[in-house]
Amino acid sequence: MPDKLLEVTGLSARYGKVNAVLEAALQVGAGQIVTVIGANGAGKSTLLNAIMGALPTSGSADGLVVYDGQQVQDWRVERRVAVGMSLVPEKRELFASMTVEDNLLLGGFRRFRAGERDWRDEMENVFRLFPRLKERRAQHAGTLSGGERQMLAVGRALMAKPRLLMLDEPSLGLAPRIVREIFHIISGLRETGVATLLVEQNARAALQVADYGYVLETGEVVLHGPARELADNPRVVESYLGLGKGRKA
């Protein structure tokens, strides 16, 4: 594995007395794409939120979260963002009444507040990744298609220049053609040097773009390994890829 950017050990999360994640452990190397796959309700989103410190008030977590050599499990979300962690939530949480460009500018607000003079320049990099956003820069976010909203959510996160980008179900609710486009973009993030932690129900697409994968079942990591090996694992094939023994390569 490349130099470890994120290392999670013994991470548990709960809502009240209900356990959602149990003693999870995972690693993400610098510039790597790592995926967590599992069925709906397996605890994937909770895992991401716990890593980011973004659990709702009804939730709590314990365990070790080490980012770039620093223990961050007790840090507030804002401090984690400041050191290069970024989360794109499942619901995307865009400002529908604001333009595409204004949503992107908000993504860079932390850098503006920190006095970075070139913080606006990142928008051109986002537009190179997502030409459609450039075409719609003056359009209200609420009028975008589902795929365009997902592009905007990722682009807004990239405005903060994260070293670790966490994506929660980026393909949810999108047409197959748009799903392919989104995963092509995720694969291309390697070239930017950004590490990606990808949570997905679409196991086939996730394992195709990822370097390494984890399988989460009822809150526990039950399998992990190189993505290509997981894609050929009979248990993964049977449970998550929807293919029988006679599957085609």
C-alpha positions as CSV (number, residue, x, y, z in Angstrom):
1,M,0.0,0.0,0.0
2,P,1.2,3.6,-0.6
3,D,2.0,5.8,2.3
4,K,-1.0,5.6,4.7
5,L,-3.1,8.7,4.6
6,L,-6.0,7.3,6.7
7,E,-5.9,4.5,9.2
8,V,-9.0,3.5,11.1
9,T,-8.8,0.9,13.9
10,G,-11.5,-0.4,16.3
11,L,-14.1,2.1,15.1
12,S,-17.6,1.5,16.5
13,A,-20.6,3.8,16.1
14,R,-24.1,3.6,17.6
15,Y,-27.4,5.4,17.7
16,G,-28.5,5.3,21.2
17,K,-28.1,1.6,22.2
18,V,-28.2,0.4,18.6
19,N,-24.8,-0.6,17.2
20,A,-24.4,0.4,13.6
21,V,-20.6,-0.2,13.1
22,L,-18.5,-2.7,15.2
23,E,-14.8,-2.5,15.6
24,A,-14.2,-1.5,12.0
25,A,-10.6,-1.2,10.6
26,L,-9.5,0.1,7.2
27,Q,-6.7,2.0,5.6
28,V,-6.4,4.4,2.6
29,G,-3.1,5.1,1.0
30,A,-2.1,8.4,-0.5
31,G,-3.6,8.7,-4.0
32,Q,-5.5,5.4,-3.7
33,I,-9.1,4.6,-4.4
34,V,-10.5,2.4,-1.6
35,T,-14.1,1.2,-1.6
36,V,-16.5,-0.1,1.1
37,I,-19.2,-2.2,-0.4
38,G,-22.2,-3.8,1.3
39,A,-26.0,-4.1,1.3
40,N,-28.3,-1.3,2.2
41,G,-28.3,-0.9,6.0
42,A,-24.8,-2.5,6.5
43,G,-23.5,0.7,8.2
44,K,-21.5,2.1,5.3
45,S,-22.8,5.7,5.6
46,T,-22.4,5.6,9.3
47,L,-18.8,4.5,8.9
48,L,-18.0,7.5,6.7
49,N,-19.8,9.9,9.0
50,A,-17.9,8.5,12.0
51,I,-14.6,9.0,10.2
52,M,-15.6,12.6,9.4
53,G,-17.0,13.3,12.8
54,A,-20.3,14.1,11.2
55,L,-22.6,11.7,13.1
56,P,-26.0,13.2,14.0
57,T,-26.6,14.2,17.6
58,S,-28.2,10.9,18.3
59,G,-25.0,9.0,17.3
60,S,-21.7,8.4,19.0
61,A,-18.5,6.8,18.1
62,D,-15.3,5.5,19.6
63,G,-12.1,4.1,18.2
64,L,-9.0,5.5,16.5
65,V,-9.0,7.6,13.4
66,V,-5.5,8.6,12.2
67,Y,-5.2,11.0,9.3
68,D,-1.8,11.9,8.0
69,G,-0.2,10.8,11.2
70,Q,-2.5,12.7,13.5
71,Q,-5.2,11.3,15.7
72,V,-8.4,13.2,14.7
73,Q,-11.2,11.2,16.3
74,D,-11.8,14.0,18.8
75,W,-11.6,16.8,16.3
76,R,-14.7,18.8,15.1
77,V,-15.7,18.5,11.5
78,E,-14.4,21.9,10.6
79,R,-10.9,21.0,11.8
80,R,-10.9,17.8,9.8
81,V,-11.8,19.8,6.7
82,A,-9.0,22.2,7.4
83,V,-6.4,19.5,7.3
84,G,-7.7,18.0,4.0
85,M,-10.6,15.6,4.8
86,S,-13.8,16.1,2.8
87,L,-17.1,14.2,2.7
88,V,-19.7,14.3,-0.1
89,P,-22.9,13.0,1.7
90,E,-25.4,10.7,0.1
91,K,-28.0,13.5,-0.1
92,R,-25.5,15.9,-1.6
93,E,-26.8,18.8,0.4
94,L,-26.5,21.5,-2.3
95,F,-28.0,25.0,-2.0
96,A,-30.8,24.6,-4.5
97,S,-31.6,28.4,-4.8
98,M,-28.0,29.3,-5.5
99,T,-26.1,29.1,-8.8
100,V,-23.6,26.3,-9.6
101,E,-20.8,28.9,-9.4
102,D,-21.9,30.1,-5.9
103,N,-22.1,26.5,-4.6
104,L,-18.6,26.0,-5.8
105,L,-17.4,29.2,-4.2
106,L,-18.9,28.1,-0.9
107,G,-16.8,24.9,-1.2
108,G,-13.7,27.1,-1.2
109,F,-14.8,29.4,1.7
110,R,-12.4,27.8,4.2
111,R,-9.5,28.5,2.0
112,F,-10.7,32.1,1.5
113,R,-11.0,32.5,5.3
114,A,-7.5,31.1,5.7
115,G,-6.2,33.9,3.4
116,E,-5.2,31.7,0.4
117,R,-5.0,34.2,-2.4
118,D,-5.4,31.6,-5.2
119,W,-8.4,29.8,-3.8
120,R,-10.7,30.7,-6.7
121,D,-8.3,29.2,-9.2
122,E,-9.4,25.7,-8.2
123,M,-12.7,26.4,-10.0
124,E,-11.0,26.0,-13.4
125,N,-9.7,22.6,-12.3
126,V,-13.2,21.6,-11.3
127,F,-14.5,22.8,-14.7
128,R,-11.9,20.7,-16.5
129,L,-13.2,17.6,-14.6
130,F,-16.8,18.6,-15.1
131,P,-17.2,20.6,-18.4
132,R,-21.0,20.5,-17.9
133,L,-20.7,22.5,-14.7
134,K,-19.0,25.2,-16.6
135,E,-21.8,25.3,-19.1
136,R,-24.3,25.7,-16.2
137,R,-22.3,27.9,-13.9
138,A,-25.1,30.5,-13.8
139,Q,-27.9,28.0,-13.4
140,H,-29.5,27.3,-10.0
141,A,-28.4,24.1,-8.5
142,G,-32.0,23.0,-7.9
143,T,-32.7,22.9,-11.7
144,L,-29.8,20.5,-12.4
145,S,-30.3,16.8,-13.3
146,G,-29.4,14.1,-10.8
147,G,-26.0,13.5,-12.5
148,E,-25.2,17.2,-12.6
149,R,-26.0,17.6,-9.0
150,Q,-23.7,14.8,-8.1
151,M,-21.0,16.4,-10.2
152,L,-21.6,19.7,-8.4
153,A,-21.4,18.0,-5.0
154,V,-18.0,16.5,-5.9
155,G,-16.8,19.7,-7.5
156,R,-17.7,21.7,-4.4
157,A,-15.8,19.3,-2.2
158,L,-12.8,19.5,-4.5
159,M,-12.8,23.3,-4.1
160,A,-11.4,22.8,-0.6
161,K,-8.4,21.0,-2.2
162,P,-8.8,17.8,0.0
163,R,-6.2,15.1,0.2
164,L,-8.9,12.6,1.2
165,L,-12.3,12.7,-0.5
166,M,-15.0,10.5,0.9
167,L,-18.0,9.8,-1.3
168,D,-21.2,8.3,0.0
169,E,-23.2,6.4,-2.6
170,P,-22.4,8.7,-5.6
171,S,-24.3,6.5,-8.0
172,L,-27.6,6.5,-6.0
173,G,-30.6,7.2,-8.1
174,L,-28.7,7.9,-11.3
175,A,-29.3,6.4,-14.8
176,P,-26.8,3.7,-15.9
177,R,-25.2,6.0,-18.5
178,I,-24.6,8.7,-15.8
179,V,-23.3,6.1,-13.4
180,R,-20.6,5.2,-15.9
181,E,-19.7,8.8,-16.3
182,I,-19.5,9.4,-12.6
183,F,-17.2,6.4,-12.0
184,H,-15.0,7.4,-14.9
185,I,-14.5,10.7,-13.2
186,I,-13.8,9.0,-9.8
187,S,-11.2,6.9,-11.5
188,G,-9.7,10.0,-13.0
189,L,-9.2,11.5,-9.5
190,R,-6.1,9.4,-9.2
191,E,-4.4,11.8,-11.5
192,T,-5.1,14.7,-9.2
193,G,-3.3,12.9,-6.3
194,V,-6.5,12.9,-4.2
195,A,-7.2,9.7,-2.2
196,T,-10.8,8.5,-2.4
197,L,-12.8,6.5,0.1
198,L,-15.9,5.3,-1.8
199,V,-19.0,3.8,-0.2
200,E,-21.2,2.1,-2.7
201,Q,-24.0,-0.4,-3.1
202,N,-23.1,-0.7,-6.8
203,A,-20.3,-3.2,-6.0
204,R,-19.5,-4.0,-9.5
205,A,-18.7,-0.4,-10.5
206,A,-16.9,0.3,-7.3
207,L,-14.6,-2.7,-7.6
208,Q,-13.8,-1.8,-11.2
209,V,-12.4,1.6,-10.2
210,A,-10.9,0.8,-6.8
211,D,-7.5,-0.4,-5.8
212,Y,-8.6,-2.0,-2.6
213,G,-11.9,-2.9,-1.1
214,Y,-13.7,-3.8,2.2
215,V,-17.0,-5.7,2.5
216,L,-19.2,-4.5,5.4
217,E,-22.0,-6.7,6.7
218,T,-24.2,-5.7,9.6
219,G,-21.6,-3.2,10.7
220,E,-18.6,-5.5,10.6
221,V,-15.8,-5.7,8.0
222,V,-16.0,-9.4,6.9
223,L,-13.7,-9.3,3.9
224,H,-11.0,-7.1,2.5
225,G,-8.3,-7.2,-0.2
226,P,-7.3,-5.9,-3.5
227,A,-10.3,-4.9,-5.5
228,R,-9.6,-7.4,-8.4
229,E,-9.4,-10.3,-5.9
230,L,-12.6,-9.3,-4.2
231,A,-14.4,-9.1,-7.6
232,D,-13.4,-12.8,-8.1
233,N,-14.2,-13.9,-4.6
234,P,-17.2,-16.4,-4.7
235,R,-18.8,-14.9,-1.6
236,V,-18.7,-11.4,-3.1
237,V,-19.9,-12.6,-6.5
238,E,-22.8,-14.4,-5.0
239,S,-23.9,-11.7,-2.6
240,Y,-23.0,-8.4,-4.3
241,L,-22.3,-8.9,-8.0
242,G,-25.4,-10.8,-8.9
243,L,-23.6,-13.2,-11.1
244,G,-23.6,-17.0,-11.1
245,K,-20.8,-19.5,-11.7
246,G,-21.1,-19.0,-15.4
247,R,-20.4,-15.3,-15.3
248,K,-18.5,-13.7,-18.1
249,A,-15.3,-11.8,-17.6
